[in-house]
Amino acid sequence: MTYEYNMKIEAKTETEADEKMKALTILASKLNAKELAKLAQVVKHDPVKTALAKKYLGL
């Protein structure tokens, strides 16, 4: 099943907002709800793991 949502994305430019939306769409399609929630929890509450992930990704 597919659901539609209207969302607001904070970004400096419309291009950045488009990139964020594309990335979120990919994450939502590849991760189940539990995995996505865990990822969000880590990003929100664990800056060390988030920094390690960014380093691993070359960011």
SULJO-V159007 format. One record per residue. N is the residue number from 1. RES is the residue in one small letter. PHI is phi in radians with two decimals (* if undefined). OMEGA is omega in whole degrees, 0 to 359 (999 if undefined). D_CENTER is the distance of its C-alpha to the mean C-alpha in whole Angstrom. Layout:
# SULJO-V159007
n:N res:RES phi:PHI omega:OMEGA d_center:D_CENTER
n:N res:RES phi:PHI omega:OMEGA d_center:D_CENTER
This chain:
# SULJO-V159007
n:1 res:m phi:* omega:179 d_center:21
n:2 res:t phi:-2.11 omega:179 d_center:19
n:3 res:y phi:-2.11 omega:180 d_center:18
n:4 res:e phi:-1.98 omega:178 d_center:17
n:5 res:y phi:-2.35 omega:170 d_center:16
n:6 res:n phi:-1.72 omega:183 d_center:16
n:7 res:m phi:-2.26 omega:172 d_center:13
n:8 res:k phi:-1.95 omega:181 d_center:14
n:9 res:i phi:-2.06 omega:175 d_center:11
n:10 res:e phi:-1.42 omega:179 d_center:13
n:11 res:a phi:-2.81 omega:180 d_center:13
n:12 res:k phi:-1.33 omega:181 d_center:17
n:13 res:t phi:-2.40 omega:177 d_center:17
n:14 res:e phi:-1.15 omega:178 d_center:17
n:15 res:t phi:-1.08 omega:178 d_center:16
n:16 res:e phi:-1.10 omega:179 d_center:13
n:17 res:a phi:-1.09 omega:178 d_center:12
n:18 res:d phi:-1.10 omega:179 d_center:13
n:19 res:e phi:-1.09 omega:178 d_center:11
n:20 res:k phi:-1.09 omega:181 d_center:7
n:21 res:m phi:-1.13 omega:177 d_center:9
n:22 res:k phi:-1.08 omega:180 d_center:9
n:23 res:a phi:-1.12 omega:179 d_center:6
n:24 res:l phi:-1.10 omega:179 d_center:5
n:25 res:t phi:-1.10 omega:179 d_center:8
n:26 res:i phi:-1.14 omega:179 d_center:9
n:27 res:l phi:-1.02 omega:181 d_center:6
n:28 res:a phi:-1.14 omega:181 d_center:8
n:29 res:s phi:-1.44 omega:184 d_center:11
n:30 res:k phi:-1.74 omega:181 d_center:12
n:31 res:l phi:-1.96 omega:175 d_center:11
n:32 res:n phi:-1.39 omega:185 d_center:13
n:33 res:a phi:-1.04 omega:181 d_center:13
n:34 res:k phi:-1.13 omega:180 d_center:14
n:35 res:e phi:-1.14 omega:180 d_center:12
n:36 res:l phi:-1.14 omega:178 d_center:8
n:37 res:a phi:-1.12 omega:179 d_center:10
n:38 res:k phi:-1.14 omega:177 d_center:11
n:39 res:l phi:-1.04 omega:179 d_center:8
n:40 res:a phi:-1.09 omega:179 d_center:7
n:41 res:q phi:-1.11 omega:180 d_center:11
n:42 res:v phi:-1.11 omega:181 d_center:11
n:43 res:v phi:-1.09 omega:183 d_center:9
n:44 res:k phi:-1.31 omega:191 d_center:11
n:45 res:h phi:-2.05 omega:185 d_center:14
n:46 res:d phi:-2.29 omega:183 d_center:15
n:47 res:p phi:-1.11 omega:180 d_center:15
n:48 res:v phi:-1.19 omega:178 d_center:17
n:49 res:k phi:-1.12 omega:179 d_center:15
n:50 res:t phi:-1.11 omega:178 d_center:12
n:51 res:a phi:-1.11 omega:177 d_center:15
n:52 res:l phi:-1.09 omega:178 d_center:16
n:53 res:a phi:-1.10 omega:179 d_center:13
n:54 res:k phi:-1.09 omega:179 d_center:12
n:55 res:k phi:-1.09 omega:179 d_center:16
n:56 res:y phi:-1.04 omega:181 d_center:16
n:57 res:l phi:-1.44 omega:180 d_center:14
n:58 res:g phi:1.38 omega:182 d_center:16
n:59 res:l phi:-1.84 omega:999 d_center:14
